[in-house]
């Protein structure tokens, strides 16, 4: 695998100049009662592997970095072992990684984010003009909206139908089940906001997850299937691998990416 940095030797890296680096970002947190704490890590890693495989097959010079396993968990702190990096800390980690890539001559960096708590757009603004590398952000769960209802029945906020389908397809051995084979999960119901402006989305607030949910799940998981997870992956790969190929071939000049 010429694109997987963690498995490459220096001899291999010296022979292959890379154009694009993909950095997956995950989190370590509970996902209802049935999905592992590393769900966001596994999602980012598997998606990164799939899109880099497809893009490399089409000639892209892309390298996949190891997934960052921790993210911002300030609103899940009441749950045990939700490992938090404050937004400012996470920003500094990403900035240091991008600076290292810039030093290595990689001018195109894609942040592949798998955790909704990671608010990364400010990091792009912080980096702009300070490094030569162009940094792109993809929250992959936001890029499927136009096709979501073609695959899934229930909207997914956290550990619902979408994420459970993904887990059943790509790490099924880590999905918790009861003795009768059913998912060991509650219904993922969320407490409603008291205020209309919050219910309508006119105003936003950080949601304390221990008050919003029963067992950290926010989305109905019980109609998830592995086939739905595979359909989701194919959609992501089709869209992101093409982007990586185009990005790999693009010339970074003064007006880039315009």
C-alpha positions, -999 to +999 in steps of 0.1 A: +000+000+000+020+029-013-004+054+003-004+043+040+023+063+058+022+042+089+033+011+069+058+027+046+096+027+050+118+057+044+132+040+013+097+038-001+088+074+008+120+087-009+110+071-041+074+085-042+068+123-040+033+129-027+010+156-038-018+152-013-019+142+024-052+130+040-055+134+078-084+116+093-098+129+126-118+108+150-128+108+187-129+085+217-164+086+232-195+064+239-219+056+211-251+044+227-247+010+244-238-010+213-211+008+193-174+010+204-158+041+218-135+042+188-164+044+162-153+077+149-117+065+147-126+034+128-149+054+104-122+079+095-095+052+091-116+029+069-129+058+047-094+071+044-081+037+033-109+033+008-106+067-009-068+065-010-069+031-026-094+043-052-075+075-059-041+058-061-055+033-086-064+064-108-029+078-106-032+102-076-001+107-055-018+106-021-006+096+013-029+087+043-017+098+077-026+080+110-060+089+124-060+114+153-079+094+179-091+122+202-114+151+196-135+177+213-157+162+240-166+191+262-203+183+260-198+146+268-176+150+298-203+135+321-198+101+304-168+080+316-137+080+294-149+104+268-114+117+261-114+155+255-091+178+235-103+214+238-108+231+205-078+253+210-056+222+218-069+203+187-063+233+166-026+235+177-021+198+170-035+201+135-014+233+129+018+214+139+009+185+116+002+208+087+035+226+093+053+193+092+037+184+059+045+219+045+081+213+055+081+180+036+069+198+005+032+187+005+011+216-005-023+200-004-038+187+028-073+172+034-087+170+069-111+141+068-133+146+099-154+119+114-165+136+146-193+162+148-177+178+179-147+189+160-153+224+147-124+227+123-132+256+100-115+281+123-083+260+119-083+266+082-087+304+088-058+302+113-035+285+088-044+306+058-014+326+048+009+311+075+019+280+056+023+273+019+000+243+021-036+246+011-058+229+037-092+214+028-119+202+052-143+174+046-169+165+073-178+133+054-212+129+072-222+163+058-214+155+021-241+128+017-272+148+025-286+147-010-285+109-010-291+102+026-328+094+023-321+071-006-302+049+018-315+054+053-349+057+070-340+076+101-319+107+106-287+101+124-273+125+150-250+101+169-249+062+169-281+059+149-290+041+118-262+055+096-233+049+120-246+015+131-249+005+094-213+016+089-202-004+119-221-035+107-204-033+074-168-026+084-162-036+121-192-059+129-172-078+156-173-047+177-211-041+176-228-051+209-257-075+207-280-091+233-284-128+238-312-130+211-289-113+185-306-079+186-286-047+190-278-039+226-290-004+222-318+019+233-339+039+208-316+069+208-344+093+217-334+130+224-349+154+249-366+183+232-355+219+237-379+241+258-372+271+236-388+275+202-357+292+187-336+262+196-361+238+183-363+256+150-325+260+147-327+298+147-303+298+177-278+271+186-262+260+219-237+234+230-259+204+239-249+186+272-251+150+260-260+135+294-292+157+294-299+153+257-298+115+257-302+084+279-271+064+270-253+089+246-272+076+215-290+103+195-306+084+166-326+052+161-302+024+152-325-006+150-331-006+112-294-005+104-279-031+080-244-038+067-257-033+031-267+003+039-232+008+053-217-004+021-240+018+000-228+047+021-192+039+016-196+036-022-211+071-023-183+085-002-156+068-023-171+079-056-171+115-045-139+118-025-116+097-046-125+118-077-117+149-056-083+135-046-074+127-082-083+162-093-065+177-063-034+156-070-032+168-106-039+205-098-011+231-099-007+252-068-003+287-081-013+321-067-050+319-075-053+282-066-079+267-060-097+292-083 
